Amino acid sequence: MKVYNKLVRDKIPEIIEADGRECKTHTLSNEEYIAALEAKLNEEVAEYQEDKNLEEMADVLEVLQAICLARGYTLEGLEDMRARKARERGGFKEKIFLEYVEKE
């Protein structure tokens, strides 16, 4: 038996059972769900940092979207906020690296 104790994608139990194995799951409370999502975000970011591939980027985005919804926001609201910040402060396309700011 391998113990995971972590949030998994919705179809993982079906996939495990289709492979002829058994698993035990339970449904989290909203508070537990948000905490598990935040732990999952750290896990997915670490996996992206290791592999640097599109699949891991997609996992990070999936978890961020789930956190957004779990906290009562909308994906449209998230995109609006991203776009507003990009308009007001810019994005990261120009590769600007701030070295220092002199005191006045």
N, C-alpha and C positions, 0 to 999 in steps of 0.2 A: 504494500500500500504506500502511495506517495501522497503526502499532505500538502495542500496548496494554500488554503485559507486566504483566498484573494478573489476579487471581483473578476468575472470572466464575461466574455461576449455571450449574448442570449442563446445562441445555438450550440455552444460548447457541450452542454449535457447531452443533447441529441447526437452530436458527433461521437462522443465517448461511448454512448450506448449502442450506436450503429456499428461501432468497432468491437462490440461484444464485451465491453467492460462496464462495470457499475461505478456510479459516483453518488455522493451525497451532497446535496445543496440545500440552501434555505434562502428565503427572500429577506433582504435587509430593510430596516426602517429607513425613513428619509434621511435622518441624521447619520446613520451608519453608512448609507449609500453615498452621501456626499464625502464622508471621510474616506471611504474605499475608493471613490473616484479620484480624490486628490492623491492618494497613495499610488493609484494606477497611473496617474499622470507622471509622477516621478519615475515609475518603472518604465513607462514608454519613452520618456525623454532620455533616460539612461540607455535604453536599447537603440534609440536613434543616434545618440552620441557615439555608440560603439560601431554601428553598421552604416550610418549615414546614407540610407536608401529611401526610396519613395514609399515603400511599404511601411516603414517605421514612422515616416512623416504622416501618413494616413492614419496610423494608430493614434498618434498624438492629437491630430485634429478631431478624430472621433471622440476621444476622451474629453477634449476641451468643449466640444459641442454638448456632450452629455452633462458636463458640469454646468454649463450655461443654462440648460433646460432645468436641471435639478435645483438650481438656485432661483428659479422663477423668471429668468430672462427668456428672450426669444432669440433665435438664430438671426433674425432680421435686425434685432436690436444690437446684437454683437457686431454684425457687419456694418451697421450704421455708425457704431462707436469707432470701429477700426477706420472706416472711411473718414469720419470727422477728424480723428487724430491725425490721419495722413494729410488731410487738407490743411490743418492748422499747424502741424509740427513737422510734416514731411514723413516719408517712409524711410527705407534703408537702402534704396537703390543706388545712391551715389557713393556708398562705401566710405562715408566720412567717419574718421576715427579721431575723437577729441583727446588731445594730449594734455592740455591744461588751460586754465583761465586765470589771468593775472588779477590780483587784487587791485581795486581802484583806490 
